[in-house]
Amino acid sequence: MAEDYIRDRNTDVFASSMGRLERQKQYMTNYFATAMAQVKNDLTLPVYIYQSLQGNMYTNISVEDITYLAPEMLDVTLTAEDMSMIPGEVTQPDDHEAYMVNSE
């Protein structure tokens, strides 16, 4: 359901992708707040997640890095105001929409 919420849009409505971006910001801020609350309750959670994903990821971040970074990230906040979009406009050059970034 979360994936549908952040990916879906009405392709019959021009610029509906912009509403999708707003839903993605909403999802990200709420996900981040929930994740921070969970990590505050259990500082070993990031290490557990890291270890459980090792067979499905490739990274140069070590378990020692995760151990160091977990408490550090508790001081981080993320709000919708922290996210910005490169100025531009939605256009429809062919049979699809495109977001054209302002050249300046």
PDB file as gemmi writes it, atoms N, CA and C in Angstrom:
CRYST1    1.000    1.000    1.000  90.00  90.00  90.00 P 1                      
ATOM      1  N   MET A   1       0.829  -1.195   0.000  1.00  0.00           N  
ATOM      2  CA  MET A   1       0.000   0.000   0.000  1.00  0.00           C  
ATOM      3  C   MET A   1       0.872   1.257   0.000  1.00  0.00           C  
ATOM      4  N   ALA A   2       1.978   1.225   0.730  1.00  0.00           N  
ATOM      5  CA  ALA A   2       2.864   2.387   0.769  1.00  0.00           C  
ATOM      6  C   ALA A   2       3.449   2.661  -0.614  1.00  0.00           C  
ATOM      7  N   GLU A   3       3.852   1.602  -1.300  1.00  0.00           N  
ATOM      8  CA  GLU A   3       4.406   1.793  -2.636  1.00  0.00           C  
ATOM      9  C   GLU A   3       3.367   2.402  -3.573  1.00  0.00           C  
ATOM     10  N   ASP A   4       2.143   1.910  -3.519  1.00  0.00           N  
ATOM     11  CA  ASP A   4       1.079   2.489  -4.343  1.00  0.00           C  
ATOM     12  C   ASP A   4       0.886   3.965  -4.003  1.00  0.00           C  
ATOM     13  N   TYR A   5       0.914   4.294  -2.725  1.00  0.00           N  
ATOM     14  CA  TYR A   5       0.697   5.664  -2.279  1.00  0.00           C  
ATOM     15  C   TYR A   5       1.756   6.614  -2.843  1.00  0.00           C  
ATOM     16  N   ILE A   6       3.001   6.178  -2.859  1.00  0.00           N  
ATOM     17  CA  ILE A   6       4.058   7.095  -3.312  1.00  0.00           C  
ATOM     18  C   ILE A   6       4.341   7.012  -4.810  1.00  0.00           C  
ATOM     19  N   ARG A   7       3.855   5.994  -5.494  1.00  0.00           N  
ATOM     20  CA  ARG A   7       4.143   5.853  -6.928  1.00  0.00           C  
ATOM     21  C   ARG A   7       2.968   6.185  -7.829  1.00  0.00           C  
ATOM     22  N   ASP A   8       1.775   5.984  -7.339  1.00  0.00           N  
ATOM     23  CA  ASP A   8       0.590   6.117  -8.193  1.00  0.00           C  
ATOM     24  C   ASP A   8       0.319   7.574  -8.554  1.00  0.00           C  
ATOM     25  N   ARG A   9      -0.224   7.778  -9.729  1.00  0.00           N  
ATOM     26  CA  ARG A   9      -0.703   9.088 -10.155  1.00  0.00           C  
ATOM     27  C   ARG A   9      -1.717   8.895 -11.265  1.00  0.00           C  
ATOM     28  N   ASN A  10      -2.531   9.880 -11.468  1.00  0.00           N  
ATOM     29  CA  ASN A  10      -3.559   9.825 -12.498  1.00  0.00           C  
ATOM     30  C   ASN A  10      -2.962  10.366 -13.790  1.00  0.00           C  
ATOM     31  N   THR A  11      -2.658   9.499 -14.721  1.00  0.00           N  
ATOM     32  CA  THR A  11      -2.014   9.921 -15.964  1.00  0.00           C  
ATOM     33  C   THR A  11      -2.974  10.687 -16.874  1.00  0.00           C  
ATOM     34  N   ASP A  12      -4.249  10.723 -16.533  1.00  0.00           N  
ATOM     35  CA  ASP A  12      -5.215  11.509 -17.298  1.00  0.00           C  
ATOM     36  C   ASP A  12      -5.236  12.969 -16.855  1.00  0.00           C  
ATOM     37  N   VAL A  13      -4.559  13.271 -15.764  1.00  0.00           N  
ATOM     38  CA  VAL A  13      -4.523  14.631 -15.232  1.00  0.00           C  
ATOM     39  C   VAL A  13      -3.126  15.201 -15.445  1.00  0.00           C  
ATOM     40  N   PHE A  14      -3.053  16.342 -16.147  1.00  0.00           N  
ATOM     41  CA  PHE A  14      -1.767  16.967 -16.425  1.00  0.00           C  
ATOM     42  C   PHE A  14      -1.088  17.382 -15.122  1.00  0.00           C  
ATOM     43  N   ALA A  15       0.192  17.094 -15.006  1.00  0.00           N  
ATOM     44  CA  ALA A  15       1.048  17.454 -13.868  1.00  0.00           C  
ATOM     45  C   ALA A  15       0.672  16.708 -12.588  1.00  0.00           C  
ATOM     46  N   SER A  16       0.014  15.567 -12.715  1.00  0.00           N  
ATOM     47  CA  SER A  16      -0.329  14.787 -11.512  1.00  0.00           C  
ATOM     48  C   SER A  16       0.917  14.260 -10.807  1.00  0.00           C  
ATOM     49  N   SER A  17       2.027  14.234 -11.516  1.00  0.00           N  
ATOM     50  CA  SER A  17       3.271  13.776 -10.893  1.00  0.00           C  
ATOM     51  C   SER A  17       3.714  14.725  -9.781  1.00  0.00           C  
ATOM     52  N   MET A  18       3.292  15.975  -9.832  1.00  0.00           N  
ATOM     53  CA  MET A  18       3.662  16.927  -8.782  1.00  0.00           C  
ATOM     54  C   MET A  18       2.976  16.568  -7.462  1.00  0.00           C  
ATOM     55  N   GLY A  19       1.748  16.089  -7.521  1.00  0.00           N  
ATOM     56  CA  GLY A  19       1.068  15.608  -6.323  1.00  0.00           C  
ATOM     57  C   GLY A  19       1.752  14.374  -5.771  1.00  0.00           C  
ATOM     58  N   ARG A  20       2.244  13.556  -6.677  1.00  0.00           N  
ATOM     59  CA  ARG A  20       2.984  12.365  -6.261  1.00  0.00           C  
ATOM     60  C   ARG A  20       4.242  12.773  -5.494  1.00  0.00           C  
ATOM     61  N   LEU A  21       4.917  13.795  -5.939  1.00  0.00           N  
ATOM     62  CA  LEU A  21       6.112  14.280  -5.231  1.00  0.00           C  
ATOM     63  C   LEU A  21       5.767  14.741  -3.817  1.00  0.00           C  
ATOM     64  N   GLU A  22       4.636  15.393  -3.663  1.00  0.00           N  
ATOM     65  CA  GLU A  22       4.217  15.829  -2.325  1.00  0.00           C  
ATOM     66  C   GLU A  22       3.940  14.627  -1.423  1.00  0.00           C  
ATOM     67  N   ARG A  23       3.328  13.588  -1.973  1.00  0.00           N  
ATOM     68  CA  ARG A  23       3.085  12.368  -1.184  1.00  0.00           C  
ATOM     69  C   ARG A  23       4.395  11.693  -0.813  1.00  0.00           C  
ATOM     70  N   GLN A  24       5.370  11.726  -1.722  1.00  0.00           N  
ATOM     71  CA  GLN A  24       6.676  11.140  -1.423  1.00  0.00           C  
ATOM     72  C   GLN A  24       7.364  11.899  -0.286  1.00  0.00           C  
ATOM     73  N   LYS A  25       7.277  13.218  -0.288  1.00  0.00           N  
ATOM     74  CA  LYS A  25       7.844  14.009   0.813  1.00  0.00           C  
ATOM     75  C   LYS A  25       7.152  13.662   2.132  1.00  0.00           C  
ATOM     76  N   GLN A  26       5.840  13.561   2.080  1.00  0.00           N  
ATOM     77  CA  GLN A  26       5.085  13.217   3.289  1.00  0.00           C  
ATOM     78  C   GLN A  26       5.503  11.846   3.805  1.00  0.00           C  
ATOM     79  N   TYR A  27       5.606  10.887   2.907  1.00  0.00           N  
ATOM     80  CA  TYR A  27       6.003   9.540   3.302  1.00  0.00           C  
ATOM     81  C   TYR A  27       7.402   9.544   3.898  1.00  0.00           C  
ATOM     82  N   MET A  28       8.339  10.203   3.251  1.00  0.00           N  
ATOM     83  CA  MET A  28       9.728  10.213   3.713  1.00  0.00           C  
ATOM     84  C   MET A  28       9.861  10.844   5.097  1.00  0.00           C  
ATOM     85  N   THR A  29       9.179  11.947   5.333  1.00  0.00           N  
ATOM     86  CA  THR A  29       9.294  12.596   6.640  1.00  0.00           C  
ATOM     87  C   THR A  29       8.690  11.727   7.735  1.00  0.00           C  
ATOM     88  N   ASN A  30       7.564  11.097   7.457  1.00  0.00           N  
ATOM     89  CA  ASN A  30       6.945  10.226   8.459  1.00  0.00           C  
ATOM     90  C   ASN A  30       7.750   8.946   8.669  1.00  0.00           C  
ATOM     91  N   TYR A  31       8.284   8.379   7.604  1.00  0.00           N  
ATOM     92  CA  TYR A  31       9.121   7.186   7.716  1.00  0.00           C  
ATOM     93  C   TYR A  31      10.352   7.501   8.560  1.00  0.00           C  
ATOM     94  N   PHE A  32      10.980   8.637   8.285  1.00  0.00           N  
ATOM     95  CA  PHE A  32      12.181   9.033   9.012  1.00  0.00           C  
ATOM     96  C   PHE A  32      11.881   9.212  10.495  1.00  0.00           C  
ATOM     97  N   ALA A  33      10.763   9.871  10.820  1.00  0.00           N  
ATOM     98  CA  ALA A  33      10.394  10.077  12.229  1.00  0.00           C  
ATOM     99  C   ALA A  33      10.154   8.742  12.925  1.00  0.00           C  
ATOM    100  N   THR A  34       9.486   7.826  12.247  1.00  0.00           N  
ATOM    101  CA  THR A  34       9.230   6.503  12.816  1.00  0.00           C  
ATOM    102  C   THR A  34      10.531   5.740  13.010  1.00  0.00           C  
ATOM    103  N   ALA A  35      11.415   5.800  12.023  1.00  0.00           N  
ATOM    104  CA  ALA A  35      12.704   5.117  12.122  1.00  0.00           C  
ATOM    105  C   ALA A  35      13.523   5.667  13.287  1.00  0.00           C  
ATOM    106  N   MET A  36      13.526   6.984  13.448  1.00  0.00           N  
ATOM    107  CA  MET A  36      14.277   7.588  14.555  1.00  0.00           C  
ATOM    108  C   MET A  36      13.722   7.131  15.904  1.00  0.00           C  
ATOM    109  N   ALA A  37      12.422   7.045  16.020  1.00  0.00           N  
ATOM    110  CA  ALA A  37      11.816   6.587  17.271  1.00  0.00           C  
ATOM    111  C   ALA A  37      12.216   5.144  17.565  1.00  0.00           C  
ATOM    112  N   GLN A  38      12.244   4.304  16.543  1.00  0.00           N  
ATOM    113  CA  GLN A  38      12.620   2.908  16.723  1.00  0.00           C  
ATOM    114  C   GLN A  38      14.094   2.778  17.123  1.00  0.00           C  
ATOM    115  N   VAL A  39      14.949   3.584  16.503  1.00  0.00           N  
ATOM    116  CA  VAL A  39      16.377   3.523  16.821  1.00  0.00           C  
ATOM    117  C   VAL A  39      16.618   4.047  18.237  1.00  0.00           C  
ATOM    118  N   LYS A  40      15.879   5.070  18.646  1.00  0.00           N  
ATOM    119  CA  LYS A  40      16.019   5.571  20.024  1.00  0.00           C  
ATOM    120  C   LYS A  40      15.666   4.490  21.037  1.00  0.00           C  
ATOM    121  N   ASN A  41      14.697   3.651  20.707  1.00  0.00           N  
ATOM    122  CA  ASN A  41      14.305   2.550  21.588  1.00  0.00           C  
ATOM    123  C   ASN A  41      15.316   1.412  21.578  1.00  0.00           C  
ATOM    124  N   ASP A  42      16.049   1.254  20.465  1.00  0.00           N  
ATOM    125  CA  ASP A  42      16.993   0.146  20.333  1.00  0.00           C  
ATOM    126  C   ASP A  42      18.137   0.561  19.416  1.00  0.00           C  
ATOM    127  N   LEU A  43      19.230   1.008  19.986  1.00  0.00           N  
ATOM    128  CA  LEU A  43      20.370   1.467  19.191  1.00  0.00           C  
ATOM    129  C   LEU A  43      21.023   0.351  18.380  1.00  0.00           C  
ATOM    130  N   THR A  44      20.713  -0.907  18.683  1.00  0.00           N  
ATOM    131  CA  THR A  44      21.293  -2.011  17.907  1.00  0.00           C  
ATOM    132  C   THR A  44      20.482  -2.301  16.641  1.00  0.00           C  
ATOM    133  N   LEU A  45      19.332  -1.694  16.494  1.00  0.00           N  
ATOM    134  CA  LEU A  45      18.470  -1.954  15.335  1.00  0.00           C  
ATOM    135  C   LEU A  45      19.178  -1.704  13.995  1.00  0.00           C  
ATOM    136  N   PRO A  46      19.893  -0.585  13.799  1.00  0.00           N  
ATOM    137  CA  PRO A  46      20.572  -0.402  12.507  1.00  0.00           C  
ATOM    138  C   PRO A  46      21.580  -1.502  12.202  1.00  0.00           C  
ATOM    139  N   VAL A  47      22.287  -1.991  13.214  1.00  0.00           N  
ATOM    140  CA  VAL A  47      23.240  -3.081  12.996  1.00  0.00           C  
ATOM    141  C   VAL A  47      22.493  -4.357  12.605  1.00  0.00           C  
ATOM    142  N   TYR A  48      21.383  -4.644  13.281  1.00  0.00           N  
ATOM    143  CA  TYR A  48      20.579  -5.817  12.957  1.00  0.00           C  
ATOM    144  C   TYR A  48      20.082  -5.737  11.504  1.00  0.00           C  
ATOM    145  N   ILE A  49      19.562  -4.577  11.109  1.00  0.00           N  
ATOM    146  CA  ILE A  49      19.064  -4.415   9.738  1.00  0.00           C  
ATOM    147  C   ILE A  49      20.218  -4.569   8.744  1.00  0.00           C  
ATOM    148  N   TYR A  50      21.337  -3.942   9.041  1.00  0.00           N  
ATOM    149  CA  TYR A  50      22.522  -4.042   8.183  1.00  0.00           C  
ATOM    150  C   TYR A  50      22.922  -5.500   7.997  1.00  0.00           C  
ATOM    151  N   GLN A  51      23.010  -6.251   9.091  1.00  0.00           N  
ATOM    152  CA  GLN A  51      23.423  -7.648   9.009  1.00  0.00           C  
ATOM    153  C   GLN A  51      22.399  -8.501   8.263  1.00  0.00           C  
ATOM    154  N   SER A  52      21.119  -8.211   8.442  1.00  0.00           N  
ATOM    155  CA  SER A  52      20.089  -9.015   7.772  1.00  0.00           C  
ATOM    156  C   SER A  52      20.024  -8.725   6.273  1.00  0.00           C  
ATOM    157  N   LEU A  53      20.516  -7.568   5.845  1.00  0.00           N  
ATOM    158  CA  LEU A  53      20.481  -7.211   4.422  1.00  0.00           C  
ATOM    159  C   LEU A  53      21.770  -7.515   3.678  1.00  0.00           C  
ATOM    160  N   GLN A  54      22.794  -7.950   4.373  1.00  0.00           N  
ATOM    161  CA  GLN A  54      24.106  -8.127   3.747  1.00  0.00           C  
ATOM    162  C   GLN A  54      24.089  -8.979   2.488  1.00  0.00           C  
ATOM    163  N   GLY A  55      23.268  -9.987   2.427  1.00  0.00           N  
ATOM    164  CA  GLY A  55      23.222 -10.832   1.240  1.00  0.00           C  
ATOM    165  C   GLY A  55      22.525 -10.182   0.064  1.00  0.00           C  
ATOM    166  N   ASN A  56      21.874  -9.048   0.290  1.00  0.00           N  
ATOM    167  CA  ASN A  56      21.098  -8.388  -0.762  1.00  0.00           C  
ATOM    168  C   ASN A  56      21.574  -6.970  -1.059  1.00  0.00           C  
ATOM    169  N   MET A  57      22.754  -6.614  -0.608  1.00  0.00           N  
ATOM    170  CA  MET A  57      23.244  -5.261  -0.862  1.00  0.00           C  
ATOM    171  C   MET A  57      24.752  -5.278  -1.071  1.00  0.00           C  
ATOM    172  N   TYR A  58      25.219  -4.209  -1.685  1.00  0.00           N  
ATOM    173  CA  TYR A  58      26.645  -4.003  -1.856  1.00  0.00           C  
ATOM    174  C   TYR A  58      26.947  -2.605  -1.353  1.00  0.00           C  
ATOM    175  N   THR A  59      27.822  -2.489  -0.380  1.00  0.00           N  
ATOM    176  CA  THR A  59      28.156  -1.189   0.188  1.00  0.00           C  
ATOM    177  C   THR A  59      29.575  -1.207   0.718  1.00  0.00           C  
ATOM    178  N   ASN A  60      30.167  -0.032   0.807  1.00  0.00           N  
ATOM    179  CA  ASN A  60      31.485   0.074   1.422  1.00  0.00           C  
ATOM    180  C   ASN A  60      31.370   0.553   2.870  1.00  0.00           C  
ATOM    181  N   ILE A  61      30.152   0.627   3.389  1.00  0.00           N  
ATOM    182  CA  ILE A  61      29.925   0.980   4.787  1.00  0.00           C  
ATOM    183  C   ILE A  61      30.065  -0.293   5.620  1.00  0.00           C  
ATOM    184  N   SER A  62      30.869  -0.217   6.663  1.00  0.00           N  
ATOM    185  CA  SER A  62      31.107  -1.384   7.509  1.00  0.00           C  
ATOM    186  C   SER A  62      30.138  -1.395   8.690  1.00  0.00           C  
ATOM    187  N   VAL A  63      30.078  -2.530   9.387  1.00  0.00           N  
ATOM    188  CA  VAL A  63      29.257  -2.616  10.590  1.00  0.00           C  
ATOM    189  C   VAL A  63      29.779  -1.641  11.650  1.00  0.00           C  
ATOM    190  N   GLU A  64      31.070  -1.391  11.653  1.00  0.00           N  
ATOM    191  CA  GLU A  64      31.642  -0.405  12.574  1.00  0.00           C  
ATOM    192  C   GLU A  64      31.132   0.997  12.242  1.00  0.00           C  
ATOM    193  N   ASP A  65      31.023   1.297  10.939  1.00  0.00           N  
ATOM    194  CA  ASP A  65      30.477   2.594  10.519  1.00  0.00           C  
ATOM    195  C   ASP A  65      29.023   2.740  10.984  1.00  0.00           C  
ATOM    196  N   ILE A  66      28.246   1.679  10.813  1.00  0.00           N  
ATOM    197  CA  ILE A  66      26.839   1.697  11.233  1.00  0.00           C  
ATOM    198  C   ILE A  66      26.755   1.914  12.740  1.00  0.00           C  
ATOM    199  N   THR A  67      27.605   1.228  13.477  1.00  0.00           N  
ATOM    200  CA  THR A  67      27.622   1.367  14.933  1.00  0.00           C  
ATOM    201  C   THR A  67      27.939   2.807  15.341  1.00  0.00           C  
ATOM    202  N   TYR A  68      28.850   3.433  14.626  1.00  0.00           N  
ATOM    203  CA  TYR A  68      29.198   4.826  14.915  1.00  0.00           C  
ATOM    204  C   TYR A  68      28.085   5.776  14.485  1.00  0.00           C  
ATOM    205  N   LEU A  69      27.518   5.550  13.291  1.00  0.00           N  
ATOM    206  CA  LEU A  69      26.552   6.483  12.719  1.00  0.00           C  
ATOM    207  C   LEU A  69      25.180   6.439  13.386  1.00  0.00           C  
ATOM    208  N   ALA A  70      24.778   5.297  13.921  1.00  0.00           N  
ATOM    209  CA  ALA A  70      23.431   5.174  14.514  1.00  0.00           C  
ATOM    210  C   ALA A  70      23.170   6.235  15.577  1.00  0.00           C  
ATOM    211  N   PRO A  71      24.023   6.388  16.589  1.00  0.00           N  
ATOM    212  CA  PRO A  71      23.758   7.437  17.583  1.00  0.00           C  
ATOM    213  C   PRO A  71      23.887   8.847  16.999  1.00  0.00           C  
ATOM    214  N   GLU A  72      24.766   9.011  16.013  1.00  0.00           N  
ATOM    215  CA  GLU A  72      24.944  10.320  15.381  1.00  0.00           C  
ATOM    216  C   GLU A  72      23.677  10.775  14.662  1.00  0.00           C  
ATOM    217  N   MET A  73      22.977   9.839  14.034  1.00  0.00           N  
ATOM    218  CA  MET A  73      21.793  10.215  13.258  1.00  0.00           C  
ATOM    219  C   MET A  73      20.615  10.606  14.136  1.00  0.00           C  
ATOM    220  N   LEU A  74      20.675  10.307  15.410  1.00  0.00           N  
ATOM    221  CA  LEU A  74      19.589  10.689  16.306  1.00  0.00           C  
ATOM    222  C   LEU A  74      19.475  12.200  16.456  1.00  0.00           C  
ATOM    223  N   ASP A  75      20.528  12.924  16.097  1.00  0.00           N  
ATOM    224  CA  ASP A  75      20.500  14.383  16.143  1.00  0.00           C  
ATOM    225  C   ASP A  75      20.011  15.007  14.841  1.00  0.00           C  
ATOM    226  N   VAL A  76      19.710  14.176  13.857  1.00  0.00           N  
ATOM    227  CA  VAL A  76      19.284  14.657  12.548  1.00  0.00           C  
ATOM    228  C   VAL A  76      17.765  14.792  12.532  1.00  0.00           C  
ATOM    229  N   THR A  77      17.284  15.855  11.902  1.00  0.00           N  
ATOM    230  CA  THR A  77      15.845  16.011  11.685  1.00  0.00           C  
ATOM    231  C   THR A  77      15.599  16.091  10.183  1.00  0.00           C  
ATOM    232  N   LEU A  78      14.427  15.708   9.781  1.00  0.00           N  
ATOM    233  CA  LEU A  78      14.040  15.781   8.375  1.00  0.00           C  
ATOM    234  C   LEU A  78      12.593  16.221   8.310  1.00  0.00           C  
ATOM    235  N   THR A  79      12.357  17.353   7.679  1.00  0.00           N  
ATOM    236  CA  THR A  79      11.002  17.857   7.488  1.00  0.00           C  
ATOM    237  C   THR A  79      10.804  18.142   6.002  1.00  0.00           C  
ATOM    238  N   ALA A  80       9.566  18.360   5.622  1.00  0.00           N  
ATOM    239  CA  ALA A  80       9.270  18.690   4.226  1.00  0.00           C  
ATOM    240  C   ALA A  80       9.990  19.975   3.814  1.00  0.00           C  
ATOM    241  N   GLU A  81      10.187  20.883   4.769  1.00  0.00           N  
ATOM    242  CA  GLU A  81      10.874  22.134   4.477  1.00  0.00           C  
ATOM    243  C   GLU A  81      12.358  21.904   4.158  1.00  0.00           C  
ATOM    244  N   ASP A  82      12.904  20.773   4.598  1.00  0.00           N  
ATOM    245  CA  ASP A  82      14.294  20.449   4.306  1.00  0.00           C  
ATOM    246  C   ASP A  82      14.489  19.966   2.869  1.00  0.00           C  
ATOM    247  N   MET A  83      13.403  19.640   2.203  1.00  0.00           N  
ATOM    248  CA  MET A  83      13.473  19.128   0.838  1.00  0.00           C  
ATOM    249  C   MET A  83      13.131  20.244  -0.137  1.00  0.00           C  
ATOM    250  N   SER A  84      13.904  20.321  -1.185  1.00  0.00           N  
ATOM    251  CA  SER A  84      13.623  21.340  -2.189  1.00  0.00           C  
ATOM    252  C   SER A  84      13.668  20.707  -3.573  1.00  0.00           C  
ATOM    253  N   MET A  85      13.125  21.434  -4.500  1.00  0.00           N  
ATOM    254  CA  MET A  85      13.040  20.935  -5.864  1.00  0.00           C  
ATOM    255  C   MET A  85      13.734  21.932  -6.781  1.00  0.00           C  
ATOM    256  N   ILE A  86      14.480  21.435  -7.723  1.00  0.00           N  
ATOM    257  CA  ILE A  86      15.118  22.305  -8.697  1.00  0.00           C  
ATOM    258  C   ILE A  86      14.007  22.985  -9.502  1.00  0.00           C  
ATOM    259  N   PRO A  87      14.051  24.310  -9.627  1.00  0.00           N  
ATOM    260  CA  PRO A  87      12.985  25.011 -10.356  1.00  0.00           C  
ATOM    261  C   PRO A  87      12.848  24.533 -11.790  1.00  0.00           C  
ATOM    262  N   GLY A  88      11.615  24.422 -12.219  1.00  0.00           N  
ATOM    263  CA  GLY A  88      11.318  23.992 -13.574  1.00  0.00           C  
ATOM    264  C   GLY A  88       9.828  23.948 -13.785  1.00  0.00           C  
ATOM    265  N   GLU A  89       9.407  23.276 -14.838  1.00  0.00           N  
ATOM    266  CA  GLU A  89       7.977  23.164 -15.118  1.00  0.00           C  
ATOM    267  C   GLU A  89       7.671  21.834 -15.794  1.00  0.00           C  
ATOM    268  N   VAL A  90       6.446  21.402 -15.597  1.00  0.00           N  
ATOM    269  CA  VAL A  90       5.974  20.178 -16.230  1.00  0.00           C  
ATOM    270  C   VAL A  90       5.548  20.529 -17.648  1.00  0.00           C  
ATOM    271  N   THR A  91       6.031  19.762 -18.605  1.00  0.00           N  
ATOM    272  CA  THR A  91       5.646  19.961 -20.004  1.00  0.00           C  
ATOM    273  C   THR A  91       5.147  18.630 -20.555  1.00  0.00           C  
ATOM    274  N   GLN A  92       4.556  18.705 -21.727  1.00  0.00           N  
ATOM    275  CA  GLN A  92       4.095  17.492 -22.384  1.00  0.00           C  
ATOM    276  C   GLN A  92       4.547  17.536 -23.844  1.00  0.00           C  
ATOM    277  N   PRO A  93       5.844  17.215 -24.087  1.00  0.00           N  
ATOM    278  CA  PRO A  93       6.384  17.328 -25.439  1.00  0.00           C  
ATOM    279  C   PRO A  93       5.823  16.298 -26.413  1.00  0.00           C  
ATOM    280  N   ASP A  94       5.522  15.117 -25.957  1.00  0.00           N  
ATOM    281  CA  ASP A  94       4.991  14.052 -26.820  1.00  0.00           C  
ATOM    282  C   ASP A  94       3.760  13.475 -26.140  1.00  0.00           C  
ATOM    283  N   ASP A  95       3.744  12.176 -26.028  1.00  0.00           N  
ATOM    284  CA  ASP A  95       2.627  11.500 -25.378  1.00  0.00           C  
ATOM    285  C   ASP A  95       2.907  11.231 -23.903  1.00  0.00           C  
ATOM    286  N   HIS A  96       3.893  11.922 -23.344  1.00  0.00           N  
ATOM    287  CA  HIS A  96       4.237  11.738 -21.941  1.00  0.00           C  
ATOM    288  C   HIS A  96       4.594  13.093 -21.324  1.00  0.00           C  
ATOM    289  N   GLU A  97       4.560  13.159 -20.018  1.00  0.00           N  
ATOM    290  CA  GLU A  97       4.950  14.368 -19.321  1.00  0.00           C  
ATOM    291  C   GLU A  97       6.449  14.347 -19.050  1.00  0.00           C  
ATOM    292  N   ALA A  98       7.007  15.525 -18.938  1.00  0.00           N  
ATOM    293  CA  ALA A  98       8.416  15.663 -18.599  1.00  0.00           C  
ATOM    294  C   ALA A  98       8.562  16.880 -17.688  1.00  0.00           C  
ATOM    295  N   TYR A  99       9.484  16.800 -16.755  1.00  0.00           N  
ATOM    296  CA  TYR A  99       9.794  17.943 -15.905  1.00  0.00           C  
ATOM    297  C   TYR A  99      11.031  18.590 -16.485  1.00  0.00           C  
ATOM    298  N   MET A 100      10.873  19.809 -16.975  1.00  0.00           N  
ATOM    299  CA  MET A 100      11.968  20.516 -17.615  1.00  0.00           C  
ATOM    300  C   MET A 100      12.585  21.480 -16.604  1.00  0.00           C  
ATOM    301  N   VAL A 101      13.838  21.235 -16.271  1.00  0.00           N  
ATOM    302  CA  VAL A 101      14.552  22.061 -15.304  1.00  0.00           C  
ATOM    303  C   VAL A 101      14.911  23.385 -15.961  1.00  0.00           C  
ATOM    304  N   ASN A 102      14.728  24.495 -15.223  1.00  0.00           N  
ATOM    305  CA  ASN A 102      15.126  25.800 -15.720  1.00  0.00           C  
ATOM    306  C   ASN A 102      16.635  25.815 -15.949  1.00  0.00           C  
ATOM    307  N   SER A 103      17.067  26.262 -17.102  1.00  0.00           N  
ATOM    308  CA  SER A 103      18.491  26.216 -17.438  1.00  0.00           C  
ATOM    309  C   SER A 103      19.339  27.106 -16.554  1.00  0.00           C  
ATOM    310  N   GLU A 104      18.799  28.207 -16.062  1.00  0.00           N  
ATOM    311  CA  GLU A 104      19.607  29.078 -15.194  1.00  0.00           C  
ATOM    312  C   GLU A 104      19.645  28.528 -13.801  1.00  0.00           C  
TER     313      GLU A 104                                                      
END                                                                             
